[in-house]
Amino acid sequence: MTGVSNIICNYIYKNWIQTYKSQRSFALDHNIEESIVRKIKNTALKIKDINYNVPVNTLQKICDARNMKLSEFFKVIENTTKL
């Protein structure tokens, strides 16, 4: 069974991070550290048994940068995956 953290990381990586020219530019545009972007990527790609639990404040920063409310984000996640 896939955990909620994995679902969140998969969505962010596949729909948002991959579309950027670099992890660094995503981090800068979303007001987060590049190391967080790497953790999200590694969790999504299942690299090194990493299972990153995205803190709510980090998720809020990402959503703010995308002009999206957290509630909207979770609705999108719910509509695209089985939570």
N, CA, C and O atoms as a Maestro MAE file, in Angstrom:
{
 s_m_m2io_version
 :::
 2.0.0
}

f_m_ct {
 s_m_title
 :::
 protein
 m_atom[332] {
  # First column is atom index #
  i_m_mmod_type
  r_m_x_coord
  r_m_y_coord
  r_m_z_coord
  i_m_residue_number
  s_m_chain_name
  s_m_pdb_residue_name
  s_m_pdb_atom_name
  i_m_atomic_number
  :::
  1 25 0.845 -1.186 0.000 1 A "MET " " N  " 7
  2 3 0.000 0.000 0.000 1 A "MET " " CA " 6
  3 2 0.883 1.239 0.000 1 A "MET " " C  " 6
  4 15 1.876 1.307 0.724 1 A "MET " " O  " 8
  5 25 0.518 2.201 -0.805 2 A "THR " " N  " 7
  6 3 1.283 3.433 -0.900 2 A "THR " " CA " 6
  7 2 0.781 4.421 0.144 2 A "THR " " C  " 6
  8 15 -0.422 4.647 0.272 2 A "THR " " O  " 8
  9 25 1.717 5.006 0.889 3 A "GLY " " N  " 7
  10 3 1.358 5.965 1.919 3 A "GLY " " CA " 6
  11 2 1.033 7.327 1.336 3 A "GLY " " C  " 6
  12 15 1.372 7.632 0.193 3 A "GLY " " O  " 8
  13 25 0.378 8.124 2.134 4 A "VAL " " N  " 7
  14 3 -0.015 9.471 1.702 4 A "VAL " " CA " 6
  15 2 1.211 10.301 1.328 4 A "VAL " " C  " 6
  16 15 1.177 11.052 0.352 4 A "VAL " " O  " 8
  17 25 2.285 10.171 2.092 5 A "SER " " N  " 7
  18 3 3.508 10.926 1.784 5 A "SER " " CA " 6
  19 2 4.035 10.578 0.396 5 A "SER " " C  " 6
  20 15 4.459 11.459 -0.351 5 A "SER " " O  " 8
  21 25 4.006 9.294 0.056 6 A "ASN " " N  " 7
  22 3 4.466 8.885 -1.269 6 A "ASN " " CA " 6
  23 2 3.562 9.436 -2.367 6 A "ASN " " C  " 6
  24 15 4.038 9.860 -3.420 6 A "ASN " " O  " 8
  25 25 2.271 9.428 -2.116 7 A "ILE " " N  " 7
  26 3 1.323 9.966 -3.097 7 A "ILE " " CA " 6
  27 2 1.577 11.453 -3.324 7 A "ILE " " C  " 6
  28 15 1.585 11.920 -4.464 7 A "ILE " " O  " 8
  29 25 1.782 12.192 -2.242 8 A "ILE " " N  " 7
  30 3 2.052 13.631 -2.342 8 A "ILE " " CA " 6
  31 2 3.347 13.879 -3.101 8 A "ILE " " C  " 6
  32 15 3.389 14.710 -4.009 8 A "ILE " " O  " 8
  33 25 4.404 13.160 -2.732 9 A "CYS " " N  " 7
  34 3 5.696 13.332 -3.413 9 A "CYS " " CA " 6
  35 2 5.601 12.958 -4.886 9 A "CYS " " C  " 6
  36 15 6.148 13.655 -5.740 9 A "CYS " " O  " 8
  37 25 4.913 11.865 -5.187 10 A "ASN " " N  " 7
  38 3 4.743 11.459 -6.587 10 A "ASN " " CA " 6
  39 2 4.034 12.538 -7.393 10 A "ASN " " C  " 6
  40 15 4.457 12.874 -8.500 10 A "ASN " " O  " 8
  41 25 2.964 13.075 -6.838 11 A "TYR " " N  " 7
  42 3 2.218 14.102 -7.564 11 A "TYR " " CA " 6
  43 2 3.083 15.342 -7.805 11 A "TYR " " C  " 6
  44 15 3.171 15.838 -8.929 11 A "TYR " " O  " 8
  45 25 3.714 15.833 -6.747 12 A "ILE " " N  " 7
  46 3 4.537 17.047 -6.875 12 A "ILE " " CA " 6
  47 2 5.662 16.824 -7.873 12 A "ILE " " C  " 6
  48 15 5.925 17.675 -8.723 12 A "ILE " " O  " 8
  49 25 6.322 15.684 -7.768 13 A "TYR " " N  " 7
  50 3 7.450 15.428 -8.675 13 A "TYR " " CA " 6
  51 2 6.983 15.281 -10.119 13 A "TYR " " C  " 6
  52 15 7.510 15.951 -11.007 13 A "TYR " " O  " 8
  53 25 6.014 14.424 -10.363 14 A "LYS " " N  " 7
  54 3 5.610 14.126 -11.738 14 A "LYS " " CA " 6
  55 2 4.888 15.278 -12.420 14 A "LYS " " C  " 6
  56 15 5.002 15.448 -13.634 14 A "LYS " " O  " 8
  57 25 4.147 16.070 -11.655 15 A "ASN " " N  " 7
  58 3 3.354 17.136 -12.269 15 A "ASN " " CA " 6
  59 2 4.001 18.509 -12.216 15 A "ASN " " C  " 6
  60 15 3.685 19.372 -13.035 15 A "ASN " " O  " 8
  61 25 4.894 18.723 -11.274 16 A "TRP " " N  " 7
  62 3 5.460 20.058 -11.130 16 A "TRP " " CA " 6
  63 2 6.977 20.094 -11.261 16 A "TRP " " C  " 6
  64 15 7.500 20.896 -12.035 16 A "TRP " " O  " 8
  65 25 7.692 19.260 -10.536 17 A "ILE " " N  " 7
  66 3 9.159 19.337 -10.556 17 A "ILE " " CA " 6
  67 2 9.705 18.918 -11.913 17 A "ILE " " C  " 6
  68 15 10.598 19.578 -12.445 17 A "ILE " " O  " 8
  69 25 9.191 17.837 -12.482 18 A "GLN " " N  " 7
  70 3 9.689 17.361 -13.778 18 A "GLN " " CA " 6
  71 2 9.503 18.373 -14.894 18 A "GLN " " C  " 6
  72 15 10.244 18.348 -15.878 18 A "GLN " " O  " 8
  73 25 8.535 19.256 -14.761 19 A "THR " " N  " 7
  74 3 8.278 20.236 -15.824 19 A "THR " " CA " 6
  75 2 9.247 21.413 -15.770 19 A "THR " " C  " 6
  76 15 9.307 22.209 -16.707 19 A "THR " " O  " 8
  77 25 10.002 21.528 -14.683 20 A "TYR " " N  " 7
  78 3 10.966 22.615 -14.536 20 A "TYR " " CA " 6
  79 2 12.276 22.265 -15.214 20 A "TYR " " C  " 6
  80 15 12.607 21.092 -15.384 20 A "TYR " " O  " 8
  81 25 13.022 23.300 -15.602 21 A "LYS " " N  " 7
  82 3 14.306 23.045 -16.258 21 A "LYS " " CA " 6
  83 2 15.331 22.483 -15.284 21 A "LYS " " C  " 6
  84 15 16.271 21.804 -15.695 21 A "LYS " " O  " 8
  85 25 15.152 22.765 -13.979 22 A "SER " " N  " 7
  86 3 16.074 22.212 -12.985 22 A "SER " " CA " 6
  87 2 15.404 22.170 -11.617 22 A "SER " " C  " 6
  88 15 14.431 22.876 -11.353 22 A "SER " " O  " 8
  89 25 15.954 21.323 -10.761 23 A "GLN " " N  " 7
  90 3 15.473 21.238 -9.380 23 A "GLN " " CA " 6
  91 2 15.733 22.557 -8.663 23 A "GLN " " C  " 6
  92 15 14.921 23.003 -7.852 23 A "GLN " " O  " 8
  93 25 16.852 23.166 -8.965 24 A "ARG " " N  " 7
  94 3 17.218 24.445 -8.335 24 A "ARG " " CA " 6
  95 2 16.201 25.532 -8.675 24 A "ARG " " C  " 6
  96 15 15.787 26.291 -7.798 24 A "ARG " " O  " 8
  97 25 15.800 25.608 -9.934 25 A "SER " " N  " 7
  98 3 14.841 26.649 -10.319 25 A "SER " " CA " 6
  99 2 13.483 26.400 -9.657 25 A "SER " " C  " 6
  100 15 12.802 27.349 -9.268 25 A "SER " " O  " 8
  101 25 13.087 25.131 -9.527 26 A "PHE " " N  " 7
  102 3 11.844 24.829 -8.822 26 A "PHE " " CA " 6
  103 2 11.940 25.291 -7.375 26 A "PHE " " C  " 6
  104 15 11.021 25.925 -6.856 26 A "PHE " " O  " 8
  105 25 13.054 24.972 -6.728 27 A "ALA " " N  " 7
  106 3 13.249 25.356 -5.328 27 A "ALA " " CA " 6
  107 2 13.189 26.876 -5.162 27 A "ALA " " C  " 6
  108 15 12.517 27.375 -4.260 27 A "ALA " " O  " 8
  109 25 13.874 27.593 -6.007 28 A "LEU " " N  " 7
  110 3 13.880 29.057 -5.927 28 A "LEU " " CA " 6
  111 2 12.491 29.641 -6.152 28 A "LEU " " C  " 6
  112 15 12.063 30.534 -5.421 28 A "LEU " " O  " 8
  113 25 11.797 29.142 -7.149 29 A "ASP " " N  " 7
  114 3 10.458 29.652 -7.471 29 A "ASP " " CA " 6
  115 2 9.414 29.316 -6.403 29 A "ASP " " C  " 6
  116 15 8.378 29.975 -6.313 29 A "ASP " " O  " 8
  117 25 9.693 28.285 -5.594 30 A "HIS " " N  " 7
  118 3 8.720 27.840 -4.594 30 A "HIS " " CA " 6
  119 2 9.172 28.106 -3.164 30 A "HIS " " C  " 6
  120 15 8.557 27.632 -2.209 30 A "HIS " " O  " 8
  121 25 10.246 28.865 -3.026 31 A "ASN " " N  " 7
  122 3 10.730 29.319 -1.715 31 A "ASN " " CA " 6
  123 2 11.050 28.154 -0.766 31 A "ASN " " C  " 6
  124 15 10.737 28.201 0.424 31 A "ASN " " O  " 8
  125 25 11.683 27.106 -1.325 32 A "ILE " " N  " 7
  126 3 12.111 25.969 -0.516 32 A "ILE " " CA " 6
  127 2 13.568 25.653 -0.853 32 A "ILE " " C  " 6
  128 15 14.098 26.123 -1.860 32 A "ILE " " O  " 8
  129 25 14.196 24.863 -0.013 33 A "GLU " " N  " 7
  130 3 15.581 24.460 -0.244 33 A "GLU " " CA " 6
  131 2 15.641 23.398 -1.345 33 A "GLU " " C  " 6
  132 15 14.724 22.591 -1.498 33 A "GLU " " O  " 8
  133 25 16.719 23.415 -2.096 34 A "GLU " " N  " 7
  134 3 16.901 22.412 -3.144 34 A "GLU " " CA " 6
  135 2 16.975 21.003 -2.561 34 A "GLU " " C  " 6
  136 15 16.580 20.037 -3.214 34 A "GLU " " O  " 8
  137 25 17.476 20.885 -1.343 35 A "SER " " N  " 7
  138 3 17.554 19.565 -0.700 35 A "SER " " CA " 6
  139 2 16.155 18.971 -0.493 35 A "SER " " C  " 6
  140 15 15.987 17.752 -0.542 35 A "SER " " O  " 8
  141 25 15.168 19.816 -0.265 36 A "ILE " " N  " 7
  142 3 13.793 19.338 -0.124 36 A "ILE " " CA " 6
  143 2 13.284 18.805 -1.460 36 A "ILE " " C  " 6
  144 15 12.601 17.783 -1.511 36 A "ILE " " O  " 8
  145 25 13.619 19.498 -2.522 37 A "VAL " " N  " 7
  146 3 13.222 19.037 -3.856 37 A "VAL " " CA " 6
  147 2 13.835 17.661 -4.127 37 A "VAL " " C  " 6
  148 15 13.169 16.778 -4.669 37 A "VAL " " O  " 8
  149 25 15.101 17.480 -3.752 38 A "ARG " " N  " 7
  150 3 15.750 16.181 -3.932 38 A "ARG " " CA " 6
  151 2 15.055 15.101 -3.108 38 A "ARG " " C  " 6
  152 15 14.880 13.979 -3.585 38 A "ARG " " O  " 8
  153 25 14.657 15.425 -1.875 39 A "LYS " " N  " 7
  154 3 13.954 14.446 -1.040 39 A "LYS " " CA " 6
  155 2 12.624 14.049 -1.668 39 A "LYS " " C  " 6
  156 15 12.261 12.873 -1.664 39 A "LYS " " O  " 8
  157 25 11.904 15.015 -2.202 40 A "ILE " " N  " 7
  158 3 10.630 14.720 -2.875 40 A "ILE " " CA " 6
  159 2 10.879 13.826 -4.090 40 A "ILE " " C  " 6
  160 15 10.176 12.837 -4.298 40 A "ILE " " O  " 8
  161 25 11.881 14.183 -4.883 41 A "LYS " " N  " 7
  162 3 12.225 13.397 -6.072 41 A "LYS " " CA " 6
  163 2 12.624 11.976 -5.678 41 A "LYS " " C  " 6
  164 15 12.127 11.011 -6.258 41 A "LYS " " O  " 8
  165 25 13.510 11.843 -4.706 42 A "ASN " " N  " 7
  166 3 13.986 10.520 -4.297 42 A "ASN " " CA " 6
  167 2 12.859 9.659 -3.746 42 A "ASN " " C  " 6
  168 15 12.851 8.446 -3.950 42 A "ASN " " O  " 8
  169 25 11.911 10.272 -3.051 43 A "THR " " N  " 7
  170 3 10.756 9.528 -2.551 43 A "THR " " CA " 6
  171 2 9.875 9.085 -3.718 43 A "THR " " C  " 6
  172 15 9.420 7.942 -3.756 43 A "THR " " O  " 8
  173 25 9.639 9.983 -4.661 44 A "ALA " " N  " 7
  174 3 8.795 9.658 -5.811 44 A "ALA " " CA " 6
  175 2 9.413 8.547 -6.657 44 A "ALA " " C  " 6
  176 15 8.705 7.679 -7.167 44 A "ALA " " O  " 8
  177 25 10.730 8.580 -6.799 45 A "LEU " " N  " 7
  178 3 11.415 7.588 -7.630 45 A "LEU " " CA " 6
  179 2 11.870 6.362 -6.839 45 A "LEU " " C  " 6
  180 15 12.479 5.443 -7.387 45 A "LEU " " O  " 8
  181 25 11.564 6.364 -5.544 46 A "LYS " " N  " 7
  182 3 11.930 5.254 -4.649 46 A "LYS " " CA " 6
  183 2 13.429 4.986 -4.655 46 A "LYS " " C  " 6
  184 15 13.870 3.842 -4.771 46 A "LYS " " O  " 8
  185 25 14.202 6.056 -4.529 47 A "ILE " " N  " 7
  186 3 15.661 5.961 -4.491 47 A "ILE " " CA " 6
  187 2 16.129 5.862 -3.048 47 A "ILE " " C  " 6
  188 15 15.718 6.650 -2.196 47 A "ILE " " O  " 8
  189 25 16.980 4.902 -2.781 48 A "LYS " " N  " 7
  190 3 17.625 4.737 -1.468 48 A "LYS " " CA " 6
  191 2 16.638 4.575 -0.317 48 A "LYS " " C  " 6
  192 15 16.917 5.029 0.792 48 A "LYS " " O  " 8
  193 25 15.520 3.957 -0.548 49 A "ASP " " N  " 7
  194 3 14.519 3.735 0.503 49 A "ASP " " CA " 6
  195 2 14.147 5.003 1.260 49 A "ASP " " C  " 6
  196 15 13.841 4.952 2.451 49 A "ASP " " O  " 8
  197 25 14.173 6.137 0.573 50 A "ILE " " N  " 7
  198 3 13.806 7.408 1.194 50 A "ILE " " CA " 6
  199 2 12.291 7.534 1.178 50 A "ILE " " C  " 6
  200 15 11.649 7.279 0.159 50 A "ILE " " O  " 8
  201 25 11.728 7.925 2.305 51 A "ASN " " N  " 7
  202 3 10.299 8.156 2.422 51 A "ASN " " CA " 6
  203 2 10.123 9.503 3.122 51 A "ASN " " C  " 6
  204 15 9.992 9.570 4.344 51 A "ASN " " O  " 8
  205 25 10.122 10.557 2.338 52 A "TYR " " N  " 7
  206 3 10.067 11.911 2.879 52 A "TYR " " CA " 6
  207 2 8.629 12.300 3.204 52 A "TYR " " C  " 6
  208 15 7.749 12.228 2.348 52 A "TYR " " O  " 8
  209 25 8.404 12.706 4.431 53 A "ASN " " N  " 7
  210 3 7.110 13.233 4.859 53 A "ASN " " CA " 6
  211 2 7.148 14.742 4.711 53 A "ASN " " C  " 6
  212 15 7.795 15.430 5.500 53 A "ASN " " O  " 8
  213 25 6.467 15.253 3.719 54 A "VAL " " N  " 7
  214 3 6.495 16.692 3.448 54 A "VAL " " CA " 6
  215 2 5.787 17.423 4.583 54 A "VAL " " C  " 6
  216 15 4.605 17.181 4.828 54 A "VAL " " O  " 8
  217 25 6.497 18.319 5.285 55 A "PRO " " N  " 7
  218 3 5.839 19.097 6.344 55 A "PRO " " CA " 6
  219 2 4.757 20.005 5.757 55 A "PRO " " C  " 6
  220 15 4.855 20.451 4.613 55 A "PRO " " O  " 8
  221 25 3.755 20.263 6.536 56 A "VAL " " N  " 7
  222 3 2.643 21.092 6.075 56 A "VAL " " CA " 6
  223 2 3.130 22.488 5.676 56 A "VAL " " C  " 6
  224 15 2.644 23.054 4.697 56 A "VAL " " O  " 8
  225 25 4.080 23.045 6.423 57 A "ASN " " N  " 7
  226 3 4.554 24.389 6.067 57 A "ASN " " CA " 6
  227 2 5.291 24.380 4.723 57 A "ASN " " C  " 6
  228 15 5.225 25.362 3.984 57 A "ASN " " O  " 8
  229 25 5.978 23.309 4.401 58 A "THR " " N  " 7
  230 3 6.638 23.196 3.096 58 A "THR " " CA " 6
  231 2 5.596 23.055 1.996 58 A "THR " " C  " 6
  232 15 5.699 23.692 0.948 58 A "THR " " O  " 8
  233 25 4.613 22.235 2.234 59 A "LEU " " N  " 7
  234 3 3.531 22.064 1.267 59 A "LEU " " CA " 6
  235 2 2.793 23.387 1.053 59 A "LEU " " C  " 6
  236 15 2.388 23.709 -0.064 59 A "LEU " " O  " 8
  237 25 2.624 24.142 2.128 60 A "GLN " " N  " 7
  238 3 1.979 25.455 2.032 60 A "GLN " " CA " 6
  239 2 2.794 26.402 1.157 60 A "GLN " " C  " 6
  240 15 2.227 27.128 0.339 60 A "GLN " " O  " 8
  241 25 4.117 26.404 1.319 61 A "LYS " " N  " 7
  242 3 4.987 27.258 0.493 61 A "LYS " " CA " 6
  243 2 4.851 26.899 -0.980 61 A "LYS " " C  " 6
  244 15 4.742 27.776 -1.836 61 A "LYS " " O  " 8
  245 25 4.857 25.598 -1.264 62 A "ILE " " N  " 7
  246 3 4.734 25.157 -2.652 62 A "ILE " " CA " 6
  247 2 3.383 25.578 -3.222 62 A "ILE " " C  " 6
  248 15 3.310 26.083 -4.342 62 A "ILE " " O  " 8
  249 25 2.327 25.374 -2.462 63 A "CYS " " N  " 7
  250 3 0.979 25.754 -2.921 63 A "CYS " " CA " 6
  251 2 0.857 27.268 -3.080 63 A "CYS " " C  " 6
  252 15 0.263 27.741 -4.049 63 A "CYS " " O  " 8
  253 25 1.408 28.025 -2.149 64 A "ASP " " N  " 7
  254 3 1.367 29.494 -2.255 64 A "ASP " " CA " 6
  255 2 2.026 29.959 -3.549 64 A "ASP " " C  " 6
  256 15 1.505 30.833 -4.241 64 A "ASP " " O  " 8
  257 25 3.172 29.371 -3.866 65 A "ALA " " N  " 7
  258 3 3.885 29.758 -5.081 65 A "ALA " " CA " 6
  259 2 3.088 29.418 -6.332 65 A "ALA " " C  " 6
  260 15 3.290 30.025 -7.384 65 A "ALA " " O  " 8
  261 25 2.195 28.462 -6.225 66 A "ARG " " N  " 7
  262 3 1.366 28.051 -7.357 66 A "ARG " " CA " 6
  263 2 -0.032 28.665 -7.294 66 A "ARG " " C  " 6
  264 15 -0.916 28.305 -8.072 66 A "ARG " " O  " 8
  265 25 -0.220 29.602 -6.350 67 A "ASN " " N  " 7
  266 3 -1.521 30.253 -6.159 67 A "ASN " " CA " 6
  267 2 -2.633 29.230 -5.950 67 A "ASN " " C  " 6
  268 15 -3.700 29.297 -6.560 67 A "ASN " " O  " 8
  269 25 -2.341 28.293 -5.073 68 A "MET " " N  " 7
  270 3 -3.270 27.205 -4.801 68 A "MET " " CA " 6
  271 2 -3.444 27.072 -3.289 68 A "MET " " C  " 6
  272 15 -2.479 27.171 -2.532 68 A "MET " " O  " 8
  273 25 -4.669 26.851 -2.867 69 A "LYS " " N  " 7
  274 3 -4.928 26.597 -1.450 69 A "LYS " " CA " 6
  275 2 -4.589 25.140 -1.148 69 A "LYS " " C  " 6
  276 15 -4.651 24.282 -2.028 69 A "LYS " " O  " 8
  277 25 -4.231 24.875 0.102 70 A "LEU " " N  " 7
  278 3 -3.964 23.495 0.502 70 A "LEU " " CA " 6
  279 2 -5.178 22.604 0.254 70 A "LEU " " C  " 6
  280 15 -5.035 21.459 -0.174 70 A "LEU " " O  " 8
  281 25 -6.351 23.121 0.517 71 A "SER " " N  " 7
  282 3 -7.568 22.325 0.300 71 A "SER " " CA " 6
  283 2 -7.717 21.959 -1.174 71 A "SER " " C  " 6
  284 15 -8.152 20.854 -1.497 71 A "SER " " O  " 8
  285 25 -7.360 22.877 -2.065 72 A "GLU " " N  " 7
  286 3 -7.420 22.592 -3.500 72 A "GLU " " CA " 6
  287 2 -6.402 21.517 -3.875 72 A "GLU " " C  " 6
  288 15 -6.683 20.630 -4.681 72 A "GLU " " O  " 8
  289 25 -5.215 21.614 -3.276 73 A "PHE " " N  " 7
  290 3 -4.181 20.622 -3.544 73 A "PHE " " CA " 6
  291 2 -4.678 19.228 -3.174 73 A "PHE " " C  " 6
  292 15 -4.541 18.290 -3.959 73 A "PHE " " O  " 8
  293 25 -5.254 19.093 -1.986 74 A "PHE " " N  " 7
  294 3 -5.714 17.779 -1.546 74 A "PHE " " CA " 6
  295 2 -6.897 17.280 -2.377 74 A "PHE " " C  " 6
  296 15 -7.072 16.072 -2.542 74 A "PHE " " O  " 8
  297 25 -7.704 18.195 -2.898 75 A "LYS " " N  " 7
  298 3 -8.787 17.768 -3.794 75 A "LYS " " CA " 6
  299 2 -8.214 17.219 -5.093 75 A "LYS " " C  " 6
  300 15 -8.707 16.223 -5.622 75 A "LYS " " O  " 8
  301 25 -7.171 17.869 -5.606 76 A "VAL " " N  " 7
  302 3 -6.522 17.391 -6.823 76 A "VAL " " CA " 6
  303 2 -5.909 16.021 -6.579 76 A "VAL " " C  " 6
  304 15 -6.062 15.108 -7.391 76 A "VAL " " O  " 8
  305 25 -5.218 15.884 -5.466 77 A "ILE " " N  " 7
  306 3 -4.616 14.595 -5.101 77 A "ILE " " CA " 6
  307 2 -5.688 13.511 -4.994 77 A "ILE " " C  " 6
  308 15 -5.523 12.403 -5.505 77 A "ILE " " O  " 8
  309 25 -6.769 13.843 -4.334 78 A "GLU " " N  " 7
  310 3 -7.858 12.886 -4.141 78 A "GLU " " CA " 6
  311 2 -8.470 12.471 -5.479 78 A "GLU " " C  " 6
  312 15 -8.828 11.310 -5.672 78 A "GLU " " O  " 8
  313 25 -8.585 13.428 -6.397 79 A "ASN " " N  " 7
  314 3 -9.196 13.132 -7.688 79 A "ASN " " CA " 6
  315 2 -8.268 12.352 -8.621 79 A "ASN " " C  " 6
  316 15 -8.741 11.702 -9.554 79 A "ASN " " O  " 8
  317 25 -6.969 12.408 -8.386 80 A "THR " " N  " 7
  318 3 -6.030 11.726 -9.276 80 A "THR " " CA " 6
  319 2 -5.505 10.414 -8.726 80 A "THR " " C  " 6
  320 15 -4.927 9.613 -9.461 80 A "THR " " O  " 8
  321 25 -5.706 10.192 -7.428 81 A "THR " " N  " 7
  322 3 -5.209 8.961 -6.805 81 A "THR " " CA " 6
  323 2 -6.227 8.455 -5.789 81 A "THR " " C  " 6
  324 15 -7.216 9.122 -5.485 81 A "THR " " O  " 8
  325 25 -5.965 7.292 -5.291 82 A "LYS " " N  " 7
  326 3 -6.802 6.733 -4.228 82 A "LYS " " CA " 6
  327 2 -6.108 6.969 -2.899 82 A "LYS " " C  " 6
  328 15 -5.081 6.354 -2.611 82 A "LYS " " O  " 8
  329 25 -6.664 7.856 -2.092 83 A "LEU " " N  " 7
  330 3 -6.105 8.108 -0.754 83 A "LEU " " CA " 6
  331 2 -6.711 7.169 0.241 83 A "LEU " " C  " 6
  332 15 -6.373 7.221 1.424 83 A "LEU " " O  " 8
  :::
 }
 m_bond[331] {
  # First column is bond index #
  i_m_from
  i_m_to
  i_m_order
  :::
  1 1 2 1
  2 2 3 1
  3 3 4 2
  4 3 5 1
  5 5 6 1
  6 6 7 1
  7 7 8 2
  8 7 9 1
  9 9 10 1
  10 10 11 1
  11 11 12 2
  12 11 13 1
  13 13 14 1
  14 14 15 1
  15 15 16 2
  16 15 17 1
  17 17 18 1
  18 18 19 1
  19 19 20 2
  20 19 21 1
  21 21 22 1
  22 22 23 1
  23 23 24 2
  24 23 25 1
  25 25 26 1
  26 26 27 1
  27 27 28 2
  28 27 29 1
  29 29 30 1
  30 30 31 1
  31 31 32 2
  32 31 33 1
  33 33 34 1
  34 34 35 1
  35 35 36 2
  36 35 37 1
  37 37 38 1
  38 38 39 1
  39 39 40 2
  40 39 41 1
  41 41 42 1
  42 42 43 1
  43 43 44 2
  44 43 45 1
  45 45 46 1
  46 46 47 1
  47 47 48 2
  48 47 49 1
  49 49 50 1
  50 50 51 1
  51 51 52 2
  52 51 53 1
  53 53 54 1
  54 54 55 1
  55 55 56 2
  56 55 57 1
  57 57 58 1
  58 58 59 1
  59 59 60 2
  60 59 61 1
  61 61 62 1
  62 62 63 1
  63 63 64 2
  64 63 65 1
  65 65 66 1
  66 66 67 1
  67 67 68 2
  68 67 69 1
  69 69 70 1
  70 70 71 1
  71 71 72 2
  72 71 73 1
  73 73 74 1
  74 74 75 1
  75 75 76 2
  76 75 77 1
  77 77 78 1
  78 78 79 1
  79 79 80 2
  80 79 81 1
  81 81 82 1
  82 82 83 1
  83 83 84 2
  84 83 85 1
  85 85 86 1
  86 86 87 1
  87 87 88 2
  88 87 89 1
  89 89 90 1
  90 90 91 1
  91 91 92 2
  92 91 93 1
  93 93 94 1
  94 94 95 1
  95 95 96 2
  96 95 97 1
  97 97 98 1
  98 98 99 1
  99 99 100 2
  100 99 101 1
  101 101 102 1
  102 102 103 1
  103 103 104 2
  104 103 105 1
  105 105 106 1
  106 106 107 1
  107 107 108 2
  108 107 109 1
  109 109 110 1
  110 110 111 1
  111 111 112 2
  112 111 113 1
  113 113 114 1
  114 114 115 1
  115 115 116 2
  116 115 117 1
  117 117 118 1
  118 118 119 1
  119 119 120 2
  120 119 121 1
  121 121 122 1
  122 122 123 1
  123 123 124 2
  124 123 125 1
  125 125 126 1
  126 126 127 1
  127 127 128 2
  128 127 129 1
  129 129 130 1
  130 130 131 1
  131 131 132 2
  132 131 133 1
  133 133 134 1
  134 134 135 1
  135 135 136 2
  136 135 137 1
  137 137 138 1
  138 138 139 1
  139 139 140 2
  140 139 141 1
  141 141 142 1
  142 142 143 1
  143 143 144 2
  144 143 145 1
  145 145 146 1
  146 146 147 1
  147 147 148 2
  148 147 149 1
  149 149 150 1
  150 150 151 1
  151 151 152 2
  152 151 153 1
  153 153 154 1
  154 154 155 1
  155 155 156 2
  156 155 157 1
  157 157 158 1
  158 158 159 1
  159 159 160 2
  160 159 161 1
  161 161 162 1
  162 162 163 1
  163 163 164 2
  164 163 165 1
  165 165 166 1
  166 166 167 1
  167 167 168 2
  168 167 169 1
  169 169 170 1
  170 170 171 1
  171 171 172 2
  172 171 173 1
  173 173 174 1
  174 174 175 1
  175 175 176 2
  176 175 177 1
  177 177 178 1
  178 178 179 1
  179 179 180 2
  180 179 181 1
  181 181 182 1
  182 182 183 1
  183 183 184 2
  184 183 185 1
  185 185 186 1
  186 186 187 1
  187 187 188 2
  188 187 189 1
  189 189 190 1
  190 190 191 1
  191 191 192 2
  192 191 193 1
  193 193 194 1
  194 194 195 1
  195 195 196 2
  196 195 197 1
  197 197 198 1
  198 198 199 1
  199 199 200 2
  200 199 201 1
  201 201 202 1
  202 202 203 1
  203 203 204 2
  204 203 205 1
  205 205 206 1
  206 206 207 1
  207 207 208 2
  208 207 209 1
  209 209 210 1
  210 210 211 1
  211 211 212 2
  212 211 213 1
  213 213 214 1
  214 214 215 1
  215 215 216 2
  216 215 217 1
  217 217 218 1
  218 218 219 1
  219 219 220 2
  220 219 221 1
  221 221 222 1
  222 222 223 1
  223 223 224 2
  224 223 225 1
  225 225 226 1
  226 226 227 1
  227 227 228 2
  228 227 229 1
  229 229 230 1
  230 230 231 1
  231 231 232 2
  232 231 233 1
  233 233 234 1
  234 234 235 1
  235 235 236 2
  236 235 237 1
  237 237 238 1
  238 238 239 1
  239 239 240 2
  240 239 241 1
  241 241 242 1
  242 242 243 1
  243 243 244 2
  244 243 245 1
  245 245 246 1
  246 246 247 1
  247 247 248 2
  248 247 249 1
  249 249 250 1
  250 250 251 1
  251 251 252 2
  252 251 253 1
  253 253 254 1
  254 254 255 1
  255 255 256 2
  256 255 257 1
  257 257 258 1
  258 258 259 1
  259 259 260 2
  260 259 261 1
  261 261 262 1
  262 262 263 1
  263 263 264 2
  264 263 265 1
  265 265 266 1
  266 266 267 1
  267 267 268 2
  268 267 269 1
  269 269 270 1
  270 270 271 1
  271 271 272 2
  272 271 273 1
  273 273 274 1
  274 274 275 1
  275 275 276 2
  276 275 277 1
  277 277 278 1
  278 278 279 1
  279 279 280 2
  280 279 281 1
  281 281 282 1
  282 282 283 1
  283 283 284 2
  284 283 285 1
  285 285 286 1
  286 286 287 1
  287 287 288 2
  288 287 289 1
  289 289 290 1
  290 290 291 1
  291 291 292 2
  292 291 293 1
  293 293 294 1
  294 294 295 1
  295 295 296 2
  296 295 297 1
  297 297 298 1
  298 298 299 1
  299 299 300 2
  300 299 301 1
  301 301 302 1
  302 302 303 1
  303 303 304 2
  304 303 305 1
  305 305 306 1
  306 306 307 1
  307 307 308 2
  308 307 309 1
  309 309 310 1
  310 310 311 1
  311 311 312 2
  312 311 313 1
  313 313 314 1
  314 314 315 1
  315 315 316 2
  316 315 317 1
  317 317 318 1
  318 318 319 1
  319 319 320 2
  320 319 321 1
  321 321 322 1
  322 322 323 1
  323 323 324 2
  324 323 325 1
  325 325 326 1
  326 326 327 1
  327 327 328 2
  328 327 329 1
  329 329 330 1
  330 330 331 1
  331 331 332 2
  :::
 }
}
